[in-house]
Amino acid sequence: MGNRIYILSSKDKGSMRIRGVAEDETWLCAMAAVLIRNGEMGYGDLEGEPAWESLRQDFISGTPDWERLPDGCVEIRRDVKEAWRMMPPDRIQGAEEMYRELTEAEIMKLGLERRSLVWSVMEVGAGNEFGTFFLPGIGDRLGLEKCDGFMEMMRGTCGGEVNAGVFVYRSGAGDAGKPDRRELDTIKRHEKEIERRYGTDEIMSDFFGFRYFRKQ
């Protein structure tokens, strides 16, 4: 998942003007939705409410196409501090309400009324590097080494001893399963709201260590 910052711009008198900065796609979509509804941007070849509904459906299905903003653009940066310094002084009015609407749609799509999901939060230390990572199911070394965030963290080390605390959680009702990548991202961003609505139980915790050898 990594630290990515989204910068949304729209056309203003022939040039592009930064309208907002977001740390996740939910906020990005919320800001774009307001501009689309205000007639300042379209989505694909649509405008107004049809354009917003098309973006909403793509967002919920996990396939928003930010190249389809004919009067705007999205830039993705990893220089977090520099990106936030570009934040306009005035927020897009209405984005907070739209964010709540999109959050509701994301959480409802998890279907936690009829099934439950199991995921792990792993707190990992390696030398002077520390990170917290969300994994589907019961986290272990194999799952950790498949995690993009962990591999990115380990690029800054020469390998060595890794210590990991694993906390496994379950939310929802019915048969348990593992969240897919997008569902896990939803859980990570809306963990507190999911706990408030459906309850979240810690079903186990563990601690383990291993030596990691970085591939050359």
Steps between C-alpha positions, in 0.01 A plus 500: 500500500780742583496876562342659196356850480250598232494854362180600317508789253240650269507744209473865594524766227704273275744375762489230766430600860552274799167447674583250770745250647389159629670213677266232364273442202182545704587865569621542141170366365304719744675815379462404133131423555432850633676661203309274259167581663587872485559472125873572528609157374358204315578129506560334167254652254241565772420809704303583814309229687558226237876568517496477879299176495745348251797597720319370809439161342861475384624599845287244682610227258863601557562625144495883502681633194655836583607539136130556420483852645481719186520822704728377776791280591631293789867491595629234737801582716700321766673814625240538774622822663540681169156383384324629811672837462309532172163483678282799401396727790129437435360147507245390242162571659290185529788252479454390863135404440595317180779318684246367752274384218784314327620351829150364558499340155845346552414349838164367379674323213697291752173319575573458869131443574526155338866402535802576715852596400826414675809717470824565684683811608875433516735731685847440364845617597825442310806691620398867503202440272147456635168449326139393548344284230153357436488143366205278403428207730748395769826682439824303483847534353391382154218752488727775627756435226221533241404841642614789279533731800730263685719444194521876448606545864766231469656669198644750747681226693767241434274231638553348843274426795131576459259504796127494441196527724182356346148601605216316326150652480158395379196712413157410370263206527489163329772289343848651520717577202802707402457848352637561153743785437236770456295375794811505715568857393142591600550338840825686553348840422170449683601268782337706777171543313488125425557424868223744598249345262578131513730447797857379467642214706868429552511123451872443557839665533852371458861610475777354289841587362703389200808595303432671170756485222447761232526367149776658296 
